[in-house]
Amino acid sequence: MFNVLLDPLPEAWKGYPIDTDFQTGIMISQCLADDNLNEQEKLETAVHLLFPSTCPPPEDLQDALTWYLNGFDHDNHAGEKPSGEPVMDFDIDQWRIYTAFRSQYGIDLNTEKLHWFVFMGLLANVEECSFTRVMDIRQKKITSKMSREEKEATKRAKKIFQIKPQEMRLSAREQQRVDEFMKYVNVKKQ
């Protein structure tokens, strides 16, 4: 188990160098959630982003991605059922996340370079702010114990902050990396 207090931040997975930049982690998360890509395209894109030089064998790729996306998190989530509804989105919540880091940690996410594990560890521990309040609204259940006014107010707030499926938006640099990878995959298939 990785411990940020004792261990150097990982730069490789089982000897395979990884791109540790938090922005790469965000792009991986976005591509894995992109409904415009099929499962194979999601995996190929995520793997290309994670392993910029050499990749592990295909049978290890799912384990590598799972480790990368969750290796920072040591909380016990066993038995928890995911709600199915996302509570955050890196595009929709970009300014709330940016502001939380800027105000709480003094980190400018537009210019700083952070390891993905550090970014996620900090993100998971931001104090109350607009980002956490919006996530709370998205998670809030409407119950029969609420007054009619409270139910209506909660519905309105949930609608305002709802995460709607969106097309993946990549910067020109990101799109170029994806296009180059897809050309490489197509050449290998021929």
N, C-alpha and C positions, 0 to 999 in steps of 0.2 A: 504494500500500500504506500502510495506517495504521501510524503509529509512535507509541506512547504516550510516548516520550521527546521527541518533537518536535512532535507534532500535538495540537490540542485534541480532546477526546473528541467523537465524532460525535453530533450532536443531530438529524440528518436524514439521509435517504437520497435522493440526487438531488433535493434541495430539498423533499422531503416530510418534515415533522416526525415523529419517532418517539418512542415511550415508551421511555426509556433505562433505567428502573429494573430492577435485577437480578431483582426479584420478577416483573416482567412477562416477562422472559426465561425464568424458570422455568415460568411458566404456559404460555408458547408451547411450550416443550419438552414439557411434560406433555400438552398437547392434541394435539401432533403424534404422540405415542406412544400416544394413547388408542385402544384397539381398539373402543371403543363408538361412535366417530365414523367416518363414512365419509370418504373423501379430500376431498370438497367441504366438509364440515363442519369438518374439520381446518384446511383452508386459510382458510376464511371466519373462523373463530374466531381463528386466529393473526394474520391480517391486521388484524382489528378491534383486537386487543390491541396490535399493533405500531404501527399508524397510527391514533391516537385521533381525528384531525380529518379529514384528507383522504388518500385512497389513490392510489397510482400506478395506471397502466393495468393491466388484468388480465394482459396479456402479460408484465409486469415483476414480478409478485408473487412468483413462485418465486425469481427472482434476488435480490429484496429480502430474503426470508426466509433464503436461503442466506448472503447477506452478513451479516445480523444475527447468525445463529447461529454463524458461523465467522470473522467479520472480525477477531477478536482473535488468531486462531491463525495463526502464520506458519511452523509446522513443515512439513516436507515429508512428506506422507502418501501421495504418489504411489506406486502399486503395492501399497499395503497393502490387504489384504482385511479388511473388517470381519468379526468373528467371528460376528455375528448375535446373540450373547448380550450383553445389556447388562451393564456392569460397575458402573454406579451408577444410583441412582434417587433423585430429589429428595425423595420421600416416605419411603421406607425408610431412606435415609441422612441424613435431616434432622439428627439429633442429632450424628452423626459430623462432618458438614460444619460445623454450628454450632460444635461444640467445637474443630475445627481452626482456624477463623477466630478464635474467641475467644482460644485459647491462643497461636497463632502470630502473629496480626496485631493482637490486642487489639480486634477488631471484633465488635460485637454485631449479628448479622444480623437480629435481631428489631427493632432500633431504628434502625440506620444505613441511610442511603440510599447505594447504590453504583450506578454505571453498570454495565450488563451486561458490557461489555468488561473493566472492572476486576475485577468479580466472577469472571468466567471465567478471566482471567489469573492471579488469585490462587489460585483453585481448582485450576487445572492445575499449580500450583507449590507446593502444600502439602508440607511435609516429612513424613517418616514419622510416622504417627499411626494411630489406629484406622480412620479412613476409608481411608487408602492400604493398610493391611493387609487390610481386607475386600475392596477392589478386587483386590488381588493374589490372594486366595483364589478369588474369582470367575473370574479369568483362568487360574488354574493348571490345567495339563493333567495328567491322570493318564496316566502312561506305564508301559510294561512294565519299565522300569529301577527303578521304585519297589518297595520291599518291600511285602508284603501289609499290614502294619500301617500303613505310610505311605499306601497307597492307601485303606484304610478311614478313616483319620483325615482325609484330604483329602476323601473323599466326604461324611463327616459335616459337616465345616466348610462345604463347598459347599452342602449342604442347609440348614444353619442360615442362611446368608447369601444364599440364592437369591433372585433377583428374580422374583416371580410377577406375572403380569398382574393389575392391579387396576383397579377403576373409578376414574375421575378424581374426586378429592376437591377441591372448591373451597370457599373460604370464602364466606360470605354475600355479601360485596362482589364477589368474583370471579364468583359465579354470577349476580348481578344484572347485571354487565357483559355476560356471555355472553347472558343472556336478552334484554336490551335490543337487543343486536346481532342476535339471531335474529329478533326482532320487526321490526327495520329491514329485514332481508333479505327476510322474508316479505311485508312491505308493498311493497317494490320489485318483487317477482315478480308481484304481483297487477295 
